[in-house]
Amino acid sequence: MGAASSAVAARLGLPASPIPARLGVAALALAALALGAAACHRAQARRRRRRGQRRQRVGTVSQVCIYPVKSCMGVPVDAAEITAMGLRTGSLRDRFWLVIKEDGHMVTARQEPRLVLVSITFENDCLIFKAPDMDQVVLPTKLPSSNKIQDCRIFGIDIQGRDCGDEIAQWFTKFLKTEAFRLVQFETNMKGRVSKKILPTNENYQVAYPDASPVHILSDASLADLNTRLKKKVTMENFRPNIVVTGCGAFEEDTWDELVIGDVELKKVQCCSRCIMTTVDPDTGIIDRKEPLETLKSYRLCDPSERHLYKSSPLFGVYYSVTKVGNLQVGDPVYRLVE
C-alpha cells in the first residue's frame, strides 16, 4: 500500500495490509464516502427529529461543579466543557481520580466518610490536596508513563487507572487512618465503564469513576422543598450535582427528557436513586445513616411501575448523557425540548 493509502487507512481505523497498492486509494475513498454518508444520515435524522420540537425555557444554570476525586470536595467553576465523559476545564476532569484499596476496590465516603473533608484546588495543571491536620500535597495531572496501571473495581465493574504514586497514597492513608490506600487516575485511552453494565438503559455512553452517568443535574427548588421537611438543613454538597438549575419548580427536573444548555445537548438517562452517601455531613465527615435519606423515602419513592429500576431508593436529581458536546457556563438559560 502507498503512503497516501496508509495514511487514509490510519485515519479510518482500517487495516493497511489487505488492500493492494493499485486499488488502495480507491477502496479507501469508497470507505470514506460510506462513513461520510452514514454521518450525514445521522445528522439528517437528528435534524428531522429537532424540526418537530421547540425550546421551552425551564430555568437558569446557577452552579457548575467538577468533582475531580470521587467522594472528595468539588471544585466550583464558572464555565466548563461538557465532553462525552463529563465535565472538564483544561486537564481538570470530573471524577477522573479514585481512591482505592490495595486490592483495587473503590473507596468512597460510604466506607470512609472523612473523604468529604478533602478539598482540592487546581493550579498550573496540578491538583492541590488539603485536609484537616494535614500538610497539603501537590499532584501533577500528567503522570509519568512509568507509573503502574492498576486494575480497579467500581460497583463490581472492572476498570483501570494509573497509580498516582507513593506520596499521595501515603497522604490518604495517613488522613483516613484505617488501612492502606492508593489514588489512581483515569486516562482517556483507557476503556470506561459502559452504560449498559451500570443501568438498564438504552443510552450508549462510557464513564470513568462517576456512579452512573457523565452529568448529574439538580434544581435548587428541589433542595429547598426537602429542607422544609428537615430539622437539620442540608446543602447541595450532600448530593454532589454537576449542574444546579434555578428558576423552576421543585422536582421539575424529573420531567426534562432533553435539554439544551449553552451549545450542549443532554438526554435524560434516569432519575438519581439515593443512598447513605447523602447522610454524610460535608462539614464534619460524620455519617448519620438516617437523614436526609429517611425523609426522602417518605415522599420521593418511585412509581410502583418503576420499582425494577429504583427498588426502595428515593429519587433526587437526574442523570444525563451527552448527545452534543460543547460548553456551558453559570447564567446560561436551560431549555427543555418539547413537541
Secondary structure, DSSP 8 states (H G I E B T S, - for coil): --HHHHHHHHHHT--STTS-HHHHHHHHHHHHHHHHHHHHHHHHHHHHHHHT-EEEEEEEEEEEEE-SBTTS--EE-SEEEEETTEEEETTEETT-EEEEETTSBB--TTT-GGGGG-EEEEETTEEEEE-TT---EEEESS--TTS-EEEEEETTEEEEEEE--HHHHHHHHHHH-SS-EEEEE--TTS--EEHHHHSS-S---EESSSSS-SEEEEEHHHHHHHHTT-SS---GGGT--SEEEESS-TTGGGG--EEEETTEEEEEEEEEE--GGGGB-TTT--B-SSTTHHHHHHH----GGGHHHHTT--EEEEEEEEEE-EEEETT-EEEEEE-
